[in-house]
């Protein structure tokens, strides 16, 4: 296996990710800029002799990205290992894995680091603080320091597993890429009905007979308005000059106007 990076270089990438992932957080790319900031030194070293490949890799890694920061350590570790070994040939595999894993990892990470651990250690620290003890504060600080140590180990785990993926499944990378892409599409598809809130409140009335548009649409296909909205946004995103910011603005204005006209709710 290639040894392009020293332990010190890997640790610097890990630290850039640990403290820089949330930098530049925005509605267009979420953590995309922070992720790009963290992985940029690795990309520069991997593709130092190929400016065109470096440009492709930079464009790929600056796209939308959002997951639990602690779990993201595994993803960036895998990305570095995969591209270190195979270079631009594995870029699609790296980005597909990144896209596919960020959703499931967010579900696991939010529960572990955001809910369970935060509730347990936060409750202990809060109750001890109310009782006048400063030990609770120490417990909370100790937990957060432990998380930083754990994030280092998760990065190392991702890097080791990414390298293992390349060395043991080199001939099956196409299947891994396709599988990761399919998983990513499934995750995005599942988000449509759970995140997008849209219904058609209009009801046709004729004498004593009423016909609900939304109820009939649900009989055709549940969450049909949400699916149509996503397809429209997808088509608009392909229009030349369209950006995520512009698309968000269009959807916002459209929602306000159509809600005022009582076409959607």
C-alpha positions as CSV (number, residue, x, y, z in Angstrom):
1,X,0.0,0.0,0.0
2,X,1.1,3.5,-0.8
3,X,2.6,5.5,2.1
4,X,2.2,9.0,0.6
5,X,1.2,10.6,3.9
6,X,3.2,10.6,7.1
7,X,1.4,10.2,10.5
8,X,2.0,13.9,11.1
9,X,0.3,14.9,7.8
10,X,-2.7,12.6,8.5
11,X,-3.0,14.1,12.0
12,X,-3.0,17.7,10.5
13,X,-5.8,16.7,8.2
14,X,-7.7,15.2,11.1
15,X,-7.2,18.4,13.1
16,X,-8.3,20.6,10.2
17,X,-11.4,18.5,9.9
18,X,-12.1,18.4,13.7
19,X,-11.9,22.2,14.1
20,X,-12.8,23.4,10.6
21,X,-15.7,21.2,9.4
22,X,-18.3,23.7,10.6
23,X,-16.5,26.7,9.2
24,X,-18.4,28.3,6.4
25,X,-21.6,26.4,7.2
26,X,-24.3,27.6,4.8
27,X,-27.6,26.5,3.3
28,X,-26.2,25.8,-0.1
29,X,-23.4,23.4,0.8
30,X,-23.9,22.9,4.6
31,X,-20.5,21.5,5.7
32,X,-19.2,21.3,2.2
33,X,-16.7,24.2,2.5
34,X,-15.4,22.9,5.9
35,X,-14.9,19.4,4.5
36,X,-13.1,20.9,1.5
37,X,-10.9,22.9,3.8
38,X,-10.0,19.8,5.8
39,X,-9.2,17.6,2.8
40,X,-7.5,20.2,0.6
41,X,-3.9,19.5,1.8
42,X,-4.4,15.8,0.9
43,X,-5.7,16.6,-2.5
44,X,-2.8,19.0,-3.2
45,X,-0.3,16.2,-2.4
46,X,-2.1,13.4,-4.2
47,X,-2.6,15.4,-7.4
48,X,0.4,17.7,-7.3
49,X,1.6,16.5,-10.7
50,X,-1.8,16.7,-12.4
51,X,-3.6,20.1,-12.2
52,X,-6.6,18.9,-14.1
53,X,-7.1,16.0,-11.7
54,X,-6.7,18.3,-8.8
55,X,-9.4,20.6,-10.2
56,X,-11.8,17.7,-10.7
57,X,-11.1,16.5,-7.1
58,X,-11.6,20.0,-5.6
59,X,-14.9,20.4,-7.5
60,X,-16.1,17.0,-6.3
61,X,-15.2,17.6,-2.6
62,X,-16.7,21.1,-2.3
63,X,-20.2,19.9,-3.0
64,X,-23.1,19.6,-0.5
65,X,-22.2,17.6,2.6
66,X,-23.8,17.3,5.9
67,X,-23.5,14.8,8.7
68,X,-22.7,14.5,12.4
69,X,-19.2,16.0,12.8
70,X,-17.9,13.1,15.0
71,X,-19.0,10.4,12.5
72,X,-17.6,12.5,9.6
73,X,-14.1,11.6,10.8
74,X,-14.7,8.0,9.4
75,X,-15.8,9.4,6.0
76,X,-12.9,11.8,5.5
77,X,-10.4,9.1,6.7
78,X,-11.8,6.7,4.1
79,X,-11.8,9.4,1.3
80,X,-8.1,10.2,2.0
81,X,-7.1,6.5,1.9
82,X,-9.0,5.7,-1.2
83,X,-7.7,8.6,-3.2
84,X,-4.2,8.2,-1.9
85,X,-4.1,4.6,-3.2
86,X,-5.9,4.9,-6.5
87,X,-5.9,8.6,-7.3
88,X,-8.4,10.1,-9.7
89,X,-9.5,6.7,-10.8
90,X,-11.2,6.3,-7.4
91,X,-12.7,9.8,-7.2
92,X,-16.2,8.5,-8.1
93,X,-15.9,5.8,-5.5
94,X,-14.8,8.2,-2.8
95,X,-17.5,10.8,-3.5
96,X,-20.2,8.1,-3.8
97,X,-19.2,6.6,-0.4
98,X,-19.1,10.1,1.1
99,X,-22.7,10.8,-0.2
100,X,-24.1,7.5,0.7
101,X,-22.6,7.4,4.3
102,X,-23.4,10.9,5.4
103,X,-27.1,10.2,5.9
104,X,-26.9,6.9,7.8
105,X,-24.0,8.2,9.9
106,X,-25.9,11.3,10.8
107,X,-28.7,9.2,12.1
108,X,-26.4,7.1,14.3
109,X,-24.2,10.1,15.3
110,X,-27.0,12.4,16.3
111,X,-28.4,9.8,18.6
112,X,-25.1,8.8,20.2
113,X,-23.4,12.2,20.5
114,X,-26.3,14.6,20.4
115,X,-29.1,12.8,22.3
116,X,-27.8,10.0,24.5
117,X,-24.4,11.3,25.6
118,X,-25.6,14.9,25.8
119,X,-28.6,14.0,27.9
120,X,-26.7,11.8,30.3
121,X,-23.6,14.0,30.9
122,X,-25.6,17.2,30.6
123,X,-28.2,16.0,33.2
124,X,-25.4,14.9,35.6
125,X,-23.5,18.2,35.1
126,X,-26.7,20.3,35.5
127,X,-28.0,18.5,38.6
128,X,-24.6,18.8,40.3
129,X,-24.3,22.5,39.3
130,X,-27.8,23.1,40.8
131,X,-26.6,21.5,44.0
132,X,-23.6,23.9,44.1
133,X,-20.9,21.4,43.0
134,X,-18.3,22.3,40.4
135,X,-17.6,18.6,39.7
136,X,-20.5,18.5,37.2
137,X,-18.8,21.1,35.1
138,X,-15.6,19.0,35.2
139,X,-17.6,15.9,34.0
140,X,-19.0,17.9,31.1
141,X,-15.6,19.2,30.1
142,X,-14.1,15.7,30.5
143,X,-16.7,14.2,28.2
144,X,-16.0,16.8,25.4
145,X,-12.3,16.2,25.7
146,X,-12.9,12.5,25.4
147,X,-15.0,13.1,22.3
148,X,-12.0,14.9,20.7
149,X,-9.8,11.8,21.5
150,X,-12.5,9.5,20.1
151,X,-12.7,11.6,16.9
152,X,-9.0,11.0,16.3
153,X,-9.5,7.2,16.6
154,X,-12.5,7.4,14.3
155,X,-10.4,9.2,11.7
156,X,-7.7,6.4,12.0
157,X,-10.4,3.8,11.7
158,X,-11.8,5.4,8.5
159,X,-8.3,5.7,7.0
160,X,-7.5,2.0,7.8
161,X,-10.8,0.7,6.4
162,X,-10.5,2.9,3.3
163,X,-7.1,1.4,2.6
164,X,-8.4,-2.1,3.3
165,X,-11.3,-1.5,0.9
166,X,-8.9,-0.6,-1.9
167,X,-6.4,-3.5,-1.3
168,X,-9.0,-6.3,-0.8
169,X,-11.8,-5.1,-3.1
170,X,-9.8,-3.4,-5.9
171,X,-11.5,-5.4,-8.6
172,X,-15.0,-4.8,-7.2
173,X,-14.8,-1.0,-6.9
174,X,-17.4,-0.6,-9.6
175,X,-19.9,-2.6,-7.6
176,X,-19.0,-0.6,-4.4
177,X,-19.5,2.6,-6.3
178,X,-22.9,1.5,-7.7
179,X,-24.0,0.2,-4.4
180,X,-23.0,3.4,-2.6
181,X,-24.8,5.5,-5.3
182,X,-28.0,3.4,-4.9
183,X,-27.9,3.7,-1.1
184,X,-27.5,7.5,-1.5
185,X,-30.5,7.7,-3.8
186,X,-32.5,5.6,-1.3
187,X,-31.6,8.0,1.5
188,X,-32.5,11.1,-0.5
189,X,-35.8,9.4,-1.6
190,X,-36.7,8.7,2.0
191,X,-36.0,12.3,2.9
192,X,-38.7,13.6,0.4
193,X,-41.8,12.6,2.4
194,X,-40.2,13.2,5.9
195,X,-38.7,16.6,5.3
196,X,-40.9,18.3,2.6
197,X,-44.2,19.4,4.0
198,X,-46.6,20.0,1.1
199,X,-50.3,19.3,0.6
200,X,-53.1,20.5,-1.7
201,X,-55.9,21.8,0.5
202,X,-58.3,22.5,-2.3
203,X,-61.7,20.6,-2.2
204,X,-64.2,20.5,-5.1
205,X,-67.7,21.1,-3.9
206,X,-70.8,20.3,-5.8
207,X,-74.0,20.3,-3.7
208,X,-73.5,17.8,-0.9
209,X,-70.7,16.1,-2.7
210,X,-67.1,17.1,-2.0
211,X,-63.9,15.9,-3.5
212,X,-60.6,16.4,-1.7
213,X,-57.7,16.8,-4.2
214,X,-55.1,15.7,-1.6
215,X,-57.0,12.5,-0.7
216,X,-57.3,11.5,-4.3
217,X,-53.7,12.3,-5.0
218,X,-52.7,10.0,-2.0
219,X,-54.7,7.2,-3.6
220,X,-52.7,7.6,-6.8
221,X,-49.4,7.8,-5.0
222,X,-48.7,8.9,-1.4
223,X,-46.7,12.1,-1.2
224,X,-47.1,12.8,-4.9
225,X,-47.0,16.7,-4.5
226,X,-43.6,16.4,-2.7
227,X,-42.2,14.2,-5.5
228,X,-43.4,16.6,-8.2
229,X,-41.8,19.5,-6.3
230,X,-38.5,17.7,-6.1
231,X,-38.6,16.8,-9.8
232,X,-39.3,20.5,-10.6
233,X,-36.4,21.6,-8.4
234,X,-34.1,19.0,-10.0
235,X,-35.0,20.2,-13.5
236,X,-34.5,23.9,-12.5
237,X,-31.1,23.0,-11.0
238,X,-30.0,22.0,-14.5
239,X,-30.8,25.4,-16.0
240,X,-27.7,27.3,-16.9
241,X,-26.8,29.9,-14.3
242,X,-29.0,28.4,-11.7
243,X,-27.5,28.1,-8.2
244,X,-28.8,26.5,-5.0
245,X,-29.3,29.9,-3.5
246,X,-31.4,31.1,-6.4
247,X,-33.4,27.8,-6.3
248,X,-34.1,28.2,-2.6
249,X,-35.3,31.8,-3.2
250,X,-37.6,30.6,-6.0
251,X,-39.1,27.9,-3.9
252,X,-39.6,30.3,-1.0
253,X,-41.4,32.9,-3.1
254,X,-43.4,30.2,-4.8
255,X,-44.5,28.8,-1.4
256,X,-45.5,32.2,-0.1
257,X,-47.5,33.1,-3.2
258,X,-49.2,29.7,-3.6
259,X,-50.0,29.6,0.2
260,X,-51.6,33.0,0.0
261,X,-53.7,31.8,-2.9
262,X,-54.6,28.7,-0.9
263,X,-53.3,26.4,-3.7
264,X,-50.9,24.6,-1.4
265,X,-50.6,24.3,2.4
